[in-house]
Amino acid sequence: GRSWEDARTHGFVSAGGGDWYSRSLAQVPEGARIWVRIPKSGYVGVGTTTGTSRPFRESGLAPATLQGTYTHAEGDDEWVIPVTWDKTLPREQAFWEKGMFANQNSACRLRSQFTLDRVYPAFGISTD
């Protein structure tokens, strides 16, 4: 039920639906550079976290202004991290090349040099 357009517009990333999905978000520190990849689409955003993860109801986001749903059927909230975006792309324009890094975890450290060598220029980000 989450919406990438919500995340782009309101400056956040989220994960949830159980502890396995949200646990890795708790490890992302404030000030971290993040790359967002939508499964089966590609990389759609790069930005810097401006806070740590918290339940949706504590995020300050107003549900009435959002397209997605951020509470799951079991009553669990999505977990949200605030982000200042450097650049985002609509889902339809996601950047992907065969061999790029993909992982099931909601958050992980991007160490694949092959992927980094492609996403930095694709998003106009300097490596300096």
C-alpha positions in Angstrom: 0.0 0.0 0.0 3.0 2.4 0.1 3.3 5.0 -2.7 6.6 6.1 -4.2 5.0 9.4 -5.2 4.2 10.0 -1.5 7.8 9.3 -0.6 9.1 11.7 -3.3 6.7 14.5 -2.5 6.9 14.3 1.3 10.5 13.2 1.8 10.6 9.8 3.3 11.2 6.1 2.7 9.3 3.4 4.5 9.1 -0.4 5.1 6.8 -2.6 7.1 4.5 -5.5 7.2 6.4 -7.2 10.0 9.7 -7.0 12.0 11.7 -8.7 9.2 10.9 -5.8 6.8 11.3 -2.9 9.2 14.2 -4.1 11.3 16.9 -3.1 8.8 15.5 0.5 8.7 16.5 0.9 12.4 20.1 0.5 11.3 20.1 3.4 9.0 21.7 6.4 10.7 20.7 10.1 10.3 22.9 11.7 7.7 23.3 8.5 5.6 23.2 8.7 1.8 20.5 6.3 0.5 19.7 4.9 -2.9 16.1 3.7 -3.4 15.4 0.7 -5.6 11.9 -0.5 -6.4 11.8 -4.2 -7.0 11.3 -5.2 -10.7 11.7 -1.5 -11.7 15.1 -0.1 -10.7 16.7 2.8 -8.9 14.4 5.8 -8.4 16.0 8.1 -5.9 19.1 9.2 -4.0 19.0 11.4 -0.9 20.2 11.9 2.7 18.4 10.8 5.8 17.4 13.6 8.1 16.4 11.5 11.1 16.1 7.9 12.2 13.3 5.4 11.7 10.0 5.7 13.6 6.5 4.2 13.4 4.3 6.0 10.8 2.0 7.4 13.5 5.0 9.2 15.1 6.3 10.5 11.7 4.3 13.7 11.5 3.0 12.7 8.1 -0.8 13.4 7.7 -2.6 10.3 6.3 -5.2 12.5 4.6 -2.5 14.0 2.2 -1.1 10.6 1.2 -2.0 8.2 -1.6 -0.7 5.1 0.1 -1.7 3.3 3.3 0.9 3.1 6.0 -0.9 0.8 8.5 -1.0 -2.9 7.8 -4.0 -5.2 8.2 -2.6 -6.5 11.5 -2.5 -3.0 12.8 1.3 -2.6 12.5 2.6 0.7 11.2 5.1 1.1 8.4 8.4 2.4 9.7 9.4 5.8 8.2 12.8 7.6 7.8 12.7 11.2 6.7 14.9 12.0 3.6 16.0 15.1 1.8 16.2 14.0 -1.9 19.0 14.9 -4.2 17.2 13.5 -7.2 14.2 11.2 -7.7 12.7 9.6 -10.8 9.1 8.5 -11.4 8.8 4.7 -11.1 8.3 4.5 -14.9 11.7 6.0 -15.5 13.6 3.9 -13.0 17.2 3.2 -13.8 18.3 -0.4 -14.2 21.0 -2.3 -16.0 21.6 -6.1 -16.0 24.0 -7.0 -13.2 23.2 -4.2 -10.8 22.8 -4.9 -7.1 19.5 -6.0 -5.8 18.6 -7.3 -2.3 15.5 -8.4 -0.5 16.2 -6.4 2.6 14.4 -3.1 3.1 17.8 -1.4 3.8 21.4 -2.6 3.3 24.8 -1.1 2.5 25.3 -0.6 -1.2 28.9 -1.8 -1.8 28.6 -3.1 -5.4 31.2 -1.0 -7.4 29.5 -2.0 -10.6 26.2 -0.5 -9.4 27.8 2.6 -7.9 29.7 3.3 -11.1 26.4 3.4 -12.9 24.0 5.1 -10.5 26.2 8.1 -9.6 26.3 9.4 -13.2 22.8 8.3 -13.9 21.5 10.5 -11.1 24.0 13.3 -11.7 25.8 12.8 -8.4 29.5 13.6 -8.1 31.8 11.1 -6.5 34.1 13.8 -5.1 
